Amino acid sequence: MSRAGMNVAVEHGKLLTSFLNLHGAQAALFQKRDELIESIVSLAQRTDLFDASFKPGSLKGLEAWYFEMLEDDSFKQVGSGRQKLEQGMAMYIGETIVRNNSEFERTVQEFTFEAGKYEIGCRNFLSA
């Protein structure tokens, strides 16, 4: 990894939440995932651009909806701040991957560059 890449990784690690152990991190991060997904599904009901069906094709609608809000700076008008909406989008994309590809699963793991800090993601357990 380049020095610049390492600096970015270290800064990212500082932003992650600390947990005492993996179990605590899983409980908290999976709960946060569920809340963010619920928020995206609820917000999607207010637009014709995005149907939160968790089908792969729905990601095109999610993209169109996001860029419309970005262009109009209308995140608050739909009832969400930009950061929360982007976090929800990340969780929706991950959930769409997991629901449509049986070789993928949700994971929570300790961040490589910061002990005690955890992050949520998806992984292909067949290639792990």
A tleap script that builds the chain and sets N, CA, C and O, in Angstrom:
source leaprc.protein.ff14SB
mol = sequence {
  NMET SER ARG ALA GLY MET ASN VAL ALA VAL
  GLU HIE GLY LYS LEU LEU THR SER PHE LEU
  ASN LEU HIE GLY ALA GLN ALA ALA LEU PHE
  GLN LYS ARG ASP GLU LEU ILE GLU SER ILE
  VAL SER LEU ALA GLN ARG THR ASP LEU PHE
  ASP ALA SER PHE LYS PRO GLY SER LEU LYS
  GLY LEU GLU ALA TRP TYR PHE GLU MET LEU
  GLU ASP ASP SER PHE LYS GLN VAL GLY SER
  GLY ARG GLN LYS LEU GLU GLN GLY MET ALA
  MET TYR ILE GLY GLU THR ILE VAL ARG ASN
  ASN SER GLU PHE GLU ARG THR VAL GLN GLU
  PHE THR PHE GLU ALA GLY LYS TYR GLU ILE
  GLY CYS ARG ASN PHE LEU SER CALA
}
set mol.1.N position { 0.854 -1.174 0.000 }
set mol.1.CA position { 0.000 0.000 0.000 }
set mol.1.C position { 0.896 1.231 0.000 }
set mol.1.O position { 1.915 1.281 0.688 }
set mol.2.N position { 0.494 2.214 -0.782 }
set mol.2.CA position { 1.264 3.455 -0.844 }
set mol.2.C position { 1.130 4.230 0.463 }
set mol.2.O position { 0.233 3.965 1.264 }
set mol.3.N position { 2.009 5.165 0.664 }
set mol.3.CA position { 1.945 6.015 1.861 }
set mol.3.C position { 0.625 6.789 1.903 }
set mol.3.O position { 0.004 6.911 2.959 }
set mol.4.N position { 0.202 7.308 0.753 }
set mol.4.CA position { -1.062 8.046 0.696 }
set mol.4.C position { -2.228 7.126 1.043 }
set mol.4.O position { -3.140 7.514 1.774 }
set mol.5.N position { -2.193 5.899 0.513 }
set mol.5.CA position { -3.244 4.935 0.826 }
set mol.5.C position { -3.272 4.591 2.302 }
set mol.5.O position { -4.343 4.466 2.896 }
set mol.6.N position { -2.102 4.438 2.892 }
set mol.6.CA position { -2.016 4.143 4.319 }
set mol.6.C position { -2.570 5.304 5.143 }
set mol.6.O position { -3.255 5.087 6.143 }
set mol.7.N position { -2.279 6.516 4.732 }
set mol.7.CA position { -2.812 7.681 5.450 }
set mol.7.C position { -4.338 7.706 5.398 }
set mol.7.O position { -4.991 8.006 6.398 }
set mol.8.N position { -4.897 7.396 4.249 }
set mol.8.CA position { -6.354 7.347 4.105 }
set mol.8.C position { -6.931 6.253 4.997 }
set mol.8.O position { -7.941 6.468 5.666 }
set mol.9.N position { -6.296 5.081 5.011 }
set mol.9.CA position { -6.777 3.966 5.838 }
set mol.9.C position { -6.740 4.325 7.315 }
set mol.9.O position { -7.684 4.030 8.048 }
set mol.10.N position { -5.672 4.950 7.755 }
set mol.10.CA position { -5.553 5.338 9.165 }
set mol.10.C position { -6.623 6.367 9.525 }
set mol.10.O position { -7.245 6.269 10.583 }
set mol.11.N position { -6.839 7.343 8.660 }
set mol.11.CA position { -7.873 8.356 8.918 }
set mol.11.C position { -9.260 7.725 8.953 }
set mol.11.O position { -10.091 8.087 9.786 }
set mol.12.N position { -9.509 6.783 8.051 }
set mol.12.CA position { -10.794 6.066 8.049 }
set mol.12.C position { -10.975 5.308 9.360 }
set mol.12.O position { -12.055 5.331 9.949 }
set mol.13.N position { -9.941 4.650 9.809 }
set mol.13.CA position { -10.005 3.900 11.062 }
set mol.13.C position { -10.358 4.770 12.247 }
set mol.13.O position { -11.064 4.329 13.154 }
set mol.14.N position { -9.877 5.992 12.251 }
set mol.14.CA position { -10.181 6.917 13.354 }
set mol.14.C position { -11.664 7.263 13.408 }
set mol.14.O position { -12.185 7.591 14.474 }
set mol.15.N position { -12.341 7.193 12.275 }
set mol.15.CA position { -13.762 7.539 12.205 }
set mol.15.C position { -14.679 6.393 12.628 }
set mol.15.O position { -15.857 6.612 12.912 }
set mol.16.N position { -14.143 5.174 12.669 }
set mol.16.CA position { -14.961 4.010 13.008 }
set mol.16.C position { -15.254 3.959 14.504 }
set mol.16.O position { -14.503 4.495 15.320 }
set mol.17.N position { -16.352 3.309 14.841 }
set mol.17.CA position { -16.754 3.165 16.229 }
set mol.17.C position { -15.952 2.070 16.913 }
set mol.17.O position { -15.659 1.033 16.317 }
set mol.18.N position { -15.603 2.311 18.170 }
set mol.18.CA position { -14.891 1.309 18.973 }
set mol.18.C position { -15.886 0.393 19.663 }
set mol.18.O position { -16.955 0.830 20.091 }
set mol.19.N position { -15.531 -0.871 19.768 }
set mol.19.CA position { -16.328 -1.855 20.495 }
set mol.19.C position { -15.383 -2.715 21.320 }
set mol.19.O position { -14.204 -2.856 20.999 }
set mol.20.N position { -15.926 -3.286 22.390 }
set mol.20.CA position { -15.108 -4.134 23.252 }
set mol.20.C position { -14.735 -5.453 22.592 }
set mol.20.O position { -13.670 -6.015 22.847 }
set mol.21.N position { -15.649 -5.943 21.725 }
set mol.21.CA position { -15.403 -7.228 21.082 }
set mol.21.C position { -16.262 -7.357 19.825 }
set mol.21.O position { -17.103 -6.506 19.538 }
set mol.22.N position { -16.034 -8.422 19.098 }
set mol.22.CA position { -16.757 -8.669 17.854 }
set mol.22.C position { -18.255 -8.805 18.086 }
set mol.22.O position { -19.051 -8.275 17.312 }
set mol.23.N position { -18.646 -9.511 19.142 }
set mol.23.CA position { -20.074 -9.716 19.420 }
set mol.23.C position { -20.794 -8.375 19.594 }
set mol.23.O position { -21.863 -8.164 19.021 }
set mol.24.N position { -20.217 -7.485 20.372 }
set mol.24.CA position { -20.826 -6.163 20.570 }
set mol.24.C position { -20.894 -5.372 19.281 }
set mol.24.O position { -21.879 -4.683 19.015 }
set mol.25.N position { -19.840 -5.473 18.481 }
set mol.25.CA position { -19.811 -4.771 17.200 }
set mol.25.C position { -20.891 -5.310 16.264 }
set mol.25.O position { -21.581 -4.540 15.595 }
set mol.26.N position { -21.033 -6.634 16.218 }
set mol.26.CA position { -22.055 -7.233 15.354 }
set mol.26.C position { -23.447 -6.771 15.758 }
set mol.26.O position { -24.240 -6.373 14.904 }
set mol.27.N position { -23.751 -6.821 17.045 }
set mol.27.CA position { -25.080 -6.421 17.509 }
set mol.27.C position { -25.380 -4.975 17.117 }
set mol.27.O position { -26.450 -4.685 16.584 }
set mol.28.N position { -24.451 -4.082 17.376 }
set mol.28.CA position { -24.673 -2.661 17.105 }
set mol.28.C position { -24.696 -2.356 15.611 }
set mol.28.O position { -25.567 -1.623 15.143 }
set mol.29.N position { -23.767 -2.901 14.872 }
set mol.29.CA position { -23.679 -2.567 13.454 }
set mol.29.C position { -24.793 -3.214 12.635 }
set mol.29.O position { -25.275 -2.613 11.675 }
set mol.30.N position { -25.207 -4.419 12.996 }
set mol.30.CA position { -26.339 -5.017 12.289 }
set mol.30.C position { -27.636 -4.273 12.608 }
set mol.30.O position { -28.496 -4.138 11.738 }
set mol.31.N position { -27.785 -3.795 13.833 }
set mol.31.CA position { -28.970 -2.990 14.181 }
set mol.31.C position { -28.962 -1.688 13.382 }
set mol.31.O position { -29.995 -1.282 12.849 }
set mol.32.N position { -27.808 -1.035 13.298 }
set mol.32.CA position { -27.693 0.208 12.529 }
set mol.32.C position { -27.988 -0.054 11.049 }
set mol.32.O position { -28.655 0.750 10.397 }
set mol.33.N position { -27.495 -1.172 10.524 }
set mol.33.CA position { -27.785 -1.557 9.132 }
set mol.33.C position { -29.289 -1.640 8.910 }
set mol.33.O position { -29.817 -1.089 7.944 }
set mol.34.N position { -29.973 -2.338 9.818 }
set mol.34.CA position { -31.421 -2.518 9.678 }
set mol.34.C position { -32.156 -1.191 9.727 }
set mol.34.O position { -33.101 -0.981 8.967 }
set mol.35.N position { -31.739 -0.292 10.608 }
set mol.35.CA position { -32.365 1.032 10.711 }
set mol.35.C position { -32.155 1.841 9.435 }
set mol.35.O position { -33.082 2.489 8.950 }
set mol.36.N position { -30.945 1.805 8.892 }
set mol.36.CA position { -30.657 2.563 7.673 }
set mol.36.C position { -31.420 2.005 6.478 }
set mol.36.O position { -31.918 2.766 5.649 }
set mol.37.N position { -31.515 0.690 6.386 }
set mol.37.CA position { -32.280 0.082 5.292 }
set mol.37.C position { -33.751 0.449 5.422 }
set mol.37.O position { -34.392 0.796 4.429 }
set mol.38.N position { -34.287 0.378 6.616 }
set mol.38.CA position { -35.691 0.752 6.842 }
set mol.38.C position { -35.928 2.200 6.430 }
set mol.38.O position { -36.965 2.521 5.850 }
set mol.39.N position { -34.984 3.059 6.722 }
set mol.39.CA position { -35.102 4.470 6.355 }
set mol.39.C position { -35.120 4.648 4.837 }
set mol.39.O position { -35.932 5.409 4.312 }
set mol.40.N position { -34.233 3.954 4.134 }
set mol.40.CA position { -34.188 4.052 2.669 }
set mol.40.C position { -35.487 3.535 2.050 }
set mol.40.O position { -36.030 4.154 1.135 }
set mol.41.N position { -35.979 2.413 2.543 }
set mol.41.CA position { -37.226 1.832 2.018 }
set mol.41.C position { -38.374 2.814 2.235 }
set mol.41.O position { -39.206 3.005 1.348 }
set mol.42.N position { -38.419 3.432 3.401 }
set mol.42.CA position { -39.467 4.408 3.699 }
set mol.42.C position { -39.360 5.638 2.795 }
set mol.42.O position { -40.367 6.106 2.263 }
set mol.43.N position { -38.153 6.158 2.623 }
set mol.43.CA position { -37.956 7.329 1.766 }
set mol.43.C position { -38.269 7.020 0.307 }
set mol.43.O position { -38.769 7.883 -0.415 }
set mol.44.N position { -37.981 5.804 -0.131 }
set mol.44.CA position { -38.217 5.421 -1.522 }
set mol.44.C position { -39.692 5.469 -1.882 }
set mol.44.O position { -40.038 5.626 -3.053 }
set mol.45.N position { -40.553 5.337 -0.903 }
set mol.45.CA position { -41.989 5.366 -1.169 }
set mol.45.C position { -42.448 6.744 -1.623 }
set mol.45.O position { -43.574 6.898 -2.096 }
set mol.46.N position { -41.584 7.750 -1.482 }
set mol.46.CA position { -41.928 9.126 -1.850 }
set mol.46.C position { -41.482 9.502 -3.256 }
set mol.46.O position { -41.675 10.642 -3.680 }
set mol.47.N position { -40.888 8.559 -3.987 }
set mol.47.CA position { -40.386 8.880 -5.324 }
set mol.47.C position { -40.793 7.813 -6.326 }
set mol.47.O position { -40.985 6.649 -5.976 }
set mol.48.N position { -40.919 8.230 -7.569 }
set mol.48.CA position { -41.188 7.285 -8.655 }
set mol.48.C position { -39.896 6.784 -9.291 }
set mol.48.O position { -39.922 5.872 -10.118 }
set mol.49.N position { -38.762 7.378 -8.909 }
set mol.49.CA position { -37.487 7.018 -9.519 }
set mol.49.C position { -36.901 5.722 -8.973 }
set mol.49.O position { -36.152 5.040 -9.672 }
set mol.50.N position { -37.235 5.375 -7.731 }
set mol.50.CA position { -36.570 4.265 -7.062 }
set mol.50.C position { -37.564 3.383 -6.342 }
set mol.50.O position { -38.290 3.836 -5.456 }
set mol.51.N position { -37.593 2.119 -6.727 }
set mol.51.CA position { -38.412 1.101 -6.081 }
set mol.51.C position { -37.474 0.221 -5.255 }
set mol.51.O position { -36.655 -0.511 -5.811 }
set mol.52.N position { -37.592 0.293 -3.943 }
set mol.52.CA position { -36.696 -0.440 -3.038 }
set mol.52.C position { -37.097 -1.911 -2.967 }
set mol.52.O position { -37.538 -2.396 -1.926 }
set mol.53.N position { -36.939 -2.604 -4.075 }
set mol.53.CA position { -37.340 -4.009 -4.195 }
set mol.53.C position { -36.210 -4.985 -3.883 }
set mol.53.O position { -36.441 -6.191 -3.800 }
set mol.54.N position { -35.007 -4.482 -3.712 }
set mol.54.CA position { -33.806 -5.290 -3.484 }
set mol.54.C position { -33.460 -6.167 -4.687 }
set mol.54.O position { -32.718 -7.140 -4.556 }
set mol.55.N position { -33.985 -5.829 -5.833 }
set mol.55.CA position { -33.611 -6.507 -7.075 }
set mol.55.C position { -32.428 -5.747 -7.683 }
set mol.55.O position { -32.330 -4.531 -7.515 }
set mol.56.N position { -31.531 -6.445 -8.385 }
set mol.56.CA position { -30.369 -5.761 -8.947 }
set mol.56.C position { -30.721 -4.523 -9.782 }
set mol.56.O position { -30.025 -3.510 -9.716 }
set mol.57.N position { -31.785 -4.605 -10.554 }
set mol.57.CA position { -32.189 -3.473 -11.375 }
set mol.57.C position { -32.603 -2.248 -10.586 }
set mol.57.O position { -32.602 -1.138 -11.118 }
set mol.58.N position { -32.958 -2.436 -9.318 }
set mol.58.CA position { -33.365 -1.294 -8.495 }
set mol.58.C position { -32.200 -0.351 -8.224 }
set mol.58.O position { -32.407 0.807 -7.860 }
set mol.59.N position { -30.979 -0.843 -8.398 }
set mol.59.CA position { -29.814 0.000 -8.137 }
set mol.59.C position { -29.709 1.146 -9.141 }
set mol.59.O position { -29.182 2.210 -8.815 }
set mol.60.N position { -30.207 0.935 -10.356 }
set mol.60.CA position { -30.228 2.028 -11.339 }
set mol.60.C position { -31.172 3.135 -10.885 }
set mol.60.O position { -30.870 4.319 -11.029 }
set mol.61.N position { -32.313 2.738 -10.338 }
set mol.61.CA position { -33.248 3.727 -9.816 }
set mol.61.C position { -32.678 4.461 -8.612 }
set mol.61.O position { -32.874 5.667 -8.460 }
set mol.62.N position { -31.975 3.731 -7.760 }
set mol.62.CA position { -31.333 4.342 -6.597 }
set mol.62.C position { -30.320 5.391 -7.051 }
set mol.62.O position { -30.243 6.484 -6.489 }
set mol.63.N position { -29.553 5.042 -8.067 }
set mol.63.CA position { -28.565 5.986 -8.600 }
set mol.63.C position { -29.246 7.236 -9.162 }
set mol.63.O position { -28.816 8.355 -8.879 }
set mol.64.N position { -30.294 7.055 -9.946 }
set mol.64.CA position { -31.007 8.193 -10.539 }
set mol.64.C position { -31.597 9.082 -9.455 }
set mol.64.O position { -31.515 10.308 -9.540 }
set mol.65.N position { -32.184 8.475 -8.446 }
set mol.65.CA position { -32.790 9.209 -7.336 }
set mol.65.C position { -31.735 10.013 -6.583 }
set mol.65.O position { -31.941 11.182 -6.257 }
set mol.66.N position { -30.605 9.369 -6.314 }
set mol.66.CA position { -29.529 10.047 -5.589 }
set mol.66.C position { -29.024 11.255 -6.376 }
set mol.66.O position { -28.889 12.345 -5.819 }
set mol.67.N position { -28.744 11.068 -7.668 }
set mol.67.CA position { -28.192 12.172 -8.439 }
set mol.67.C position { -29.205 13.290 -8.650 }
set mol.67.O position { -28.820 14.450 -8.794 }
set mol.68.N position { -30.480 12.963 -8.669 }
set mol.68.CA position { -31.491 14.027 -8.724 }
set mol.68.C position { -31.445 14.860 -7.441 }
set mol.68.O position { -31.487 16.089 -7.489 }
set mol.69.N position { -31.357 14.181 -6.299 }
set mol.69.CA position { -31.277 14.916 -5.027 }
set mol.69.C position { -29.969 15.698 -4.926 }
set mol.69.O position { -29.945 16.800 -4.377 }
set mol.70.N position { -28.899 15.141 -5.445 }
set mol.70.CA position { -27.610 15.825 -5.411 }
set mol.70.C position { -27.665 17.094 -6.254 }
set mol.70.O position { -27.192 18.152 -5.839 }
set mol.71.N position { -28.244 16.972 -7.431 }
set mol.71.CA position { -28.338 18.124 -8.334 }
set mol.71.C position { -29.205 19.231 -7.749 }
set mol.71.O position { -28.884 20.413 -7.868 }
set mol.72.N position { -30.311 18.835 -7.115 }
set mol.72.CA position { -31.252 19.808 -6.549 }
set mol.72.C position { -30.938 20.170 -5.105 }
set mol.72.O position { -31.580 21.049 -4.529 }
set mol.73.N position { -29.956 19.497 -4.518 }
set mol.73.CA position { -29.644 19.633 -3.089 }
set mol.73.C position { -30.929 19.507 -2.265 }
set mol.73.O position { -31.244 20.354 -1.429 }
set mol.74.N position { -31.655 18.422 -2.532 }
set mol.74.CA position { -32.980 18.239 -1.917 }
set mol.74.C position { -33.013 17.101 -0.895 }
set mol.74.O position { -34.071 16.516 -0.666 }
set mol.75.N position { -31.881 16.781 -0.282 }
set mol.75.CA position { -31.842 15.691 0.693 }
set mol.75.C position { -32.791 15.957 1.865 }
set mol.75.O position { -33.529 15.066 2.287 }
set mol.76.N position { -32.768 17.165 2.376 }
set mol.76.CA position { -33.629 17.475 3.529 }
set mol.76.C position { -35.105 17.498 3.133 }
set mol.76.O position { -35.972 17.217 3.960 }
set mol.77.N position { -35.390 17.826 1.887 }
set mol.77.CA position { -36.774 17.848 1.435 }
set mol.77.C position { -37.386 16.456 1.429 }
set mol.77.O position { -38.600 16.314 1.571 }
set mol.78.N position { -36.564 15.432 1.268 }
set mol.78.CA position { -37.089 14.069 1.314 }
set mol.78.C position { -37.026 13.495 2.725 }
set mol.78.O position { -37.405 12.346 2.953 }
set mol.79.N position { -36.548 14.300 3.666 }
set mol.79.CA position { -36.554 13.873 5.064 }
set mol.79.C position { -35.279 13.200 5.530 }
set mol.79.O position { -35.296 12.410 6.473 }
set mol.80.N position { -34.170 13.513 4.869 }
set mol.80.CA position { -32.899 12.893 5.257 }
set mol.80.C position { -31.759 13.842 4.953 }
set mol.80.O position { -31.814 14.598 3.983 }
set mol.81.N position { -30.744 13.804 5.763 }
set mol.81.CA position { -29.517 14.509 5.435 }
set mol.81.C position { -28.723 13.687 4.434 }
set mol.81.O position { -28.940 12.483 4.297 }
set mol.82.N position { -27.817 14.330 3.745 }
set mol.82.CA position { -27.032 13.644 2.709 }
set mol.82.C position { -26.228 12.483 3.294 }
set mol.82.O position { -26.227 11.392 2.723 }
set mol.83.N position { -25.549 12.695 4.413 }
set mol.83.CA position { -24.707 11.643 4.977 }
set mol.83.C position { -25.529 10.423 5.379 }
set mol.83.O position { -25.135 9.290 5.105 }
set mol.84.N position { -26.658 10.650 6.020 }
set mol.84.CA position { -27.495 9.520 6.438 }
set mol.84.C position { -28.034 8.776 5.211 }
set mol.84.O position { -28.084 7.546 5.196 }
set mol.85.N position { -28.432 9.524 4.195 }
set mol.85.CA position { -28.938 8.882 2.986 }
set mol.85.C position { -27.836 8.054 2.315 }
set mol.85.O position { -28.091 6.941 1.857 }
set mol.86.N position { -26.634 8.585 2.256 }
set mol.86.CA position { -25.532 7.841 1.643 }
set mol.86.C position { -25.194 6.590 2.440 }
set mol.86.O position { -24.880 5.553 1.855 }
set mol.87.N position { -25.253 6.671 3.760 }
set mol.87.CA position { -25.041 5.482 4.583 }
set mol.87.C position { -26.139 4.453 4.318 }
set mol.87.O position { -25.864 3.257 4.210 }
set mol.88.N position { -27.365 4.916 4.215 }
set mol.88.CA position { -28.481 4.027 3.912 }
set mol.88.C position { -28.336 3.382 2.542 }
set mol.88.O position { -28.645 2.204 2.365 }
set mol.89.N position { -27.866 4.158 1.581 }
set mol.89.CA position { -27.633 3.611 0.240 }
set mol.89.C position { -26.594 2.497 0.288 }
set mol.89.O position { -26.764 1.460 -0.353 }
set mol.90.N position { -25.529 2.705 1.037 }
set mol.90.CA position { -24.490 1.675 1.152 }
set mol.90.C position { -25.069 0.394 1.738 }
set mol.90.O position { -24.746 -0.701 1.279 }
set mol.91.N position { -25.919 0.527 2.743 }
set mol.91.CA position { -26.525 -0.655 3.357 }
set mol.91.C position { -27.507 -1.323 2.396 }
set mol.91.O position { -27.583 -2.551 2.339 }
set mol.92.N position { -28.257 -0.519 1.643 }
set mol.92.CA position { -29.193 -1.067 0.654 }
set mol.92.C position { -28.435 -1.832 -0.430 }
set mol.92.O position { -28.837 -2.932 -0.811 }
set mol.93.N position { -27.351 -1.260 -0.921 }
set mol.93.CA position { -26.559 -1.933 -1.955 }
set mol.93.C position { -26.032 -3.260 -1.419 }
set mol.93.O position { -26.120 -4.282 -2.099 }
set mol.94.N position { -25.487 -3.251 -0.209 }
set mol.94.CA position { -24.996 -4.493 0.391 }
set mol.94.C position { -26.092 -5.519 0.555 }
set mol.94.O position { -25.887 -6.702 0.283 }
set mol.95.N position { -27.252 -5.079 0.995 }
set mol.95.CA position { -28.379 -6.001 1.178 }
set mol.95.C position { -28.836 -6.574 -0.155 }
set mol.95.O position { -29.205 -7.746 -0.241 }
set mol.96.N position { -28.812 -5.747 -1.195 }
set mol.96.CA position { -29.183 -6.216 -2.532 }
set mol.96.C position { -28.198 -7.283 -3.015 }
set mol.96.O position { -28.601 -8.281 -3.612 }
set mol.97.N position { -26.931 -7.071 -2.758 }
set mol.97.CA position { -25.914 -8.062 -3.134 }
set mol.97.C position { -26.181 -9.387 -2.423 }
set mol.97.O position { -26.199 -10.444 -3.055 }
set mol.98.N position { -26.388 -9.328 -1.116 }
set mol.98.CA position { -26.573 -10.542 -0.313 }
set mol.98.C position { -27.854 -11.284 -0.699 }
set mol.98.O position { -27.858 -12.512 -0.786 }
set mol.99.N position { -28.928 -10.550 -0.930 }
set mol.99.CA position { -30.196 -11.199 -1.261 }
set mol.99.C position { -30.194 -11.855 -2.636 }
set mol.99.O position { -30.960 -12.786 -2.881 }
set mol.100.N position { -29.339 -11.376 -3.530 }
set mol.100.CA position { -29.357 -11.865 -4.902 }
set mol.100.C position { -28.175 -12.749 -5.270 }
set mol.100.O position { -28.090 -13.225 -6.403 }
set mol.101.N position { -27.276 -12.973 -4.345 }
set mol.101.CA position { -26.096 -13.796 -4.600 }
set mol.101.C position { -25.833 -14.661 -3.378 }
set mol.101.O position { -25.326 -14.173 -2.368 }
set mol.102.N position { -26.170 -15.925 -3.462 }
set mol.102.CA position { -26.094 -16.806 -2.291 }
set mol.102.C position { -24.674 -17.029 -1.785 }
set mol.102.O position { -24.491 -17.517 -0.670 }
set mol.103.N position { -23.666 -16.680 -2.583 }
set mol.103.CA position { -22.300 -16.850 -2.104 }
set mol.103.C position { -21.789 -15.657 -1.294 }
set mol.103.O position { -20.654 -15.673 -0.817 }
set mol.104.N position { -22.621 -14.623 -1.136 }
set mol.104.CA position { -22.237 -13.448 -0.350 }
set mol.104.C position { -22.954 -13.455 0.992 }
set mol.104.O position { -24.057 -13.983 1.132 }
set mol.105.N position { -22.289 -12.852 1.975 }
set mol.105.CA position { -22.866 -12.718 3.311 }
set mol.105.C position { -22.442 -11.382 3.912 }
set mol.105.O position { -21.449 -10.783 3.498 }
set mol.106.N position { -23.213 -10.933 4.893 }
set mol.106.CA position { -22.865 -9.728 5.646 }
set mol.106.C position { -21.806 -10.095 6.665 }
set mol.106.O position { -21.838 -11.175 7.256 }
set mol.107.N position { -20.873 -9.186 6.864 }
set mol.107.CA position { -19.834 -9.421 7.857 }
set mol.107.C position { -19.588 -8.170 8.682 }
set mol.107.O position { -19.816 -7.047 8.233 }
set mol.108.N position { -19.127 -8.391 9.875 }
set mol.108.CA position { -18.573 -7.337 10.707 }
set mol.108.C position { -17.193 -7.831 11.094 }
set mol.108.O position { -17.030 -8.962 11.551 }
set mol.109.N position { -16.219 -6.985 10.911 }
set mol.109.CA position { -14.864 -7.397 11.260 }
set mol.109.C position { -14.063 -6.226 11.798 }
set mol.109.O position { -14.365 -5.062 11.535 }
set mol.110.N position { -13.036 -6.569 12.556 }
set mol.110.CA position { -12.160 -5.539 13.102 }
set mol.110.C position { -11.366 -4.916 11.961 }
set mol.110.O position { -10.885 -5.613 11.067 }
set mol.111.N position { -11.239 -3.609 12.005 }
set mol.111.CA position { -10.506 -2.888 10.972 }
set mol.111.C position { -9.013 -3.197 11.098 }
set mol.111.O position { -8.443 -3.113 12.186 }
set mol.112.N position { -8.408 -3.544 10.007 }
set mol.112.CA position { -7.014 -3.987 9.994 }
set mol.112.C position { -6.053 -2.980 10.614 }
set mol.112.O position { -5.093 -3.374 11.276 }
set mol.113.N position { -6.292 -1.704 10.412 }
set mol.113.CA position { -5.332 -0.686 10.812 }
set mol.113.C position { -5.665 0.014 12.131 }
set mol.113.O position { -4.991 0.972 12.511 }
set mol.114.N position { -6.702 -0.457 12.831 }
set mol.114.CA position { -7.090 0.214 14.081 }
set mol.114.C position { -7.740 -0.816 15.006 }
set mol.114.O position { -8.899 -1.184 14.813 }
set mol.115.N position { -7.006 -1.270 15.989 }
set mol.115.CA position { -7.510 -2.272 16.933 }
set mol.115.C position { -8.728 -1.745 17.683 }
set mol.115.O position { -8.766 -0.584 18.091 }
set mol.116.N position { -9.723 -2.614 17.860 }
set mol.116.CA position { -10.927 -2.250 18.590 }
set mol.116.C position { -11.958 -1.493 17.779 }
set mol.116.O position { -13.033 -1.180 18.289 }
set mol.117.N position { -11.655 -1.194 16.528 }
set mol.117.CA position { -12.589 -0.496 15.639 }
set mol.117.C position { -13.122 -1.511 14.637 }
set mol.117.O position { -12.378 -2.352 14.132 }
set mol.118.N position { -14.407 -1.424 14.358 }
set mol.118.CA position { -15.058 -2.432 13.511 }
set mol.118.C position { -15.818 -1.768 12.376 }
set mol.118.O position { -16.246 -0.618 12.470 }
set mol.119.N position { -15.972 -2.540 11.289 }
set mol.119.CA position { -16.760 -2.062 10.158 }
set mol.119.C position { -17.613 -3.202 9.614 }
set mol.119.O position { -17.320 -4.382 9.805 }
set mol.120.N position { -18.680 -2.801 8.929 }
set mol.120.CA position { -19.626 -3.756 8.356 }
set mol.120.C position { -19.416 -3.797 6.853 }
set mol.120.O position { -19.046 -2.797 6.238 }
set mol.121.N position { -19.656 -4.964 6.266 }
set mol.121.CA position { -19.514 -5.086 4.826 }
set mol.121.C position { -20.129 -6.376 4.320 }
set mol.121.O position { -20.877 -7.047 5.031 }
set mol.122.N position { -19.805 -6.712 3.089 }
set mol.122.CA position { -20.229 -7.957 2.455 }
set mol.122.C position { -18.966 -8.673 2.008 }
set mol.122.O position { -17.957 -8.050 1.679 }
set mol.123.N position { -19.047 -9.994 2.004 }
set mol.123.CA position { -17.916 -10.741 1.488 }
set mol.123.C position { -18.417 -11.988 0.776 }
set mol.123.O position { -19.474 -12.535 1.090 }
set mol.124.N position { -17.631 -12.406 -0.176 }
set mol.124.CA position { -17.886 -13.632 -0.888 }
set mol.124.C position { -17.204 -14.739 -0.093 }
set mol.124.O position { -15.982 -14.879 -0.146 }
set mol.125.N position { -17.977 -15.514 0.633 }
set mol.125.CA position { -17.374 -16.515 1.511 }
set mol.125.C position { -16.805 -17.695 0.734 }
set mol.125.O position { -16.062 -18.495 1.302 }
set mol.126.N position { -17.129 -17.824 -0.533 }
set mol.126.CA position { -16.554 -18.898 -1.337 }
set mol.126.C position { -15.104 -18.601 -1.729 }
set mol.126.O position { -14.327 -19.519 -1.996 }
set mol.127.N position { -14.749 -17.327 -1.762 }
set mol.127.CA position { -13.376 -16.975 -2.146 }
set mol.127.C position { -12.550 -16.533 -0.951 }
set mol.127.O position { -11.403 -16.118 -1.114 }
set mol.128.N position { -13.109 -16.612 0.239 }
set mol.128.CA position { -12.384 -16.154 1.439 }
set mol.128.C position { -11.345 -17.146 1.885 }
set mol.128.O position { -10.651 -16.911 2.875 }
savepdb mol mol.pdb
quit
